[in-house]
Amino acid sequence: MTARLLIVGPQGSGKGTQGVRVGEALGIPVVSTGDVFRANVKDGTELGLQVKSIIDAGDLVPDELTSAVVRDRLAQQDAAEGFLLDGYPRNLAQVLHLDEFLEGRDEALDAVIALVVPREESLSRLTARAAEQGRADDTEEAIATRLGIYERETAPILDVYGTRGIVDEIDGVGSLDEVTVRIFAALDARGISAR
């Protein structure tokens, strides 16, 4: 069984944590653009140097650069039978880039997990995360910028995927386990089950 999934939600919705849980249960790699970029910044790579100032300002990496990184990652052997994308595509241009890449492999996304969390809840979670983890990219201004970008640019991709009938809206408020159970109930209904 293959599973080509996308998890979407505002920053602070828990999509990173839930994505890891889904990926592990299904035996597919989680491709998180945020993690890829942060690792490159930490390691001081050429890519890291390109994106550090962008991330620190709370802005997002340009589409072309992000799409190239994702295409390279999805072309690796461990993603041949499935993957879970987290943080990509984040806008309509990237949806087109991903469609083109997947169509070239005669593939398509199987489901989009859309975590629904009120803005106030996202802000509260991100503020707590910044304090716990000391993340430089989680300043109050950067958080507000990223949530605004999500609302303007990323939320509209759900309309595109909605017309394809592959979006499952999941209530993202509750314990980690409660949200995970909701996600797997939706995936099970699509015939996608844990190994």
Buried (B, 14 or more C-beta within 10 A) or exposed (E): EEBBBBBBBBBBBBBBEBBBBBBBBBEBBBBBBBBBBBEBBEEEEEBBEBBBEBBEEBBBBEBEBBBEBBBEBBEEEEBEBBBBBBBBBBBBBBBBBBBEBBEEEEBEBBBBBBBBBEBEBBBEBBBEBBEEEEEEBBBEEBBBBBBEBBEEBBBEBBEBBEEEEBBBBBEBEEEEEEBBEBBBEBBEEEEBEEE
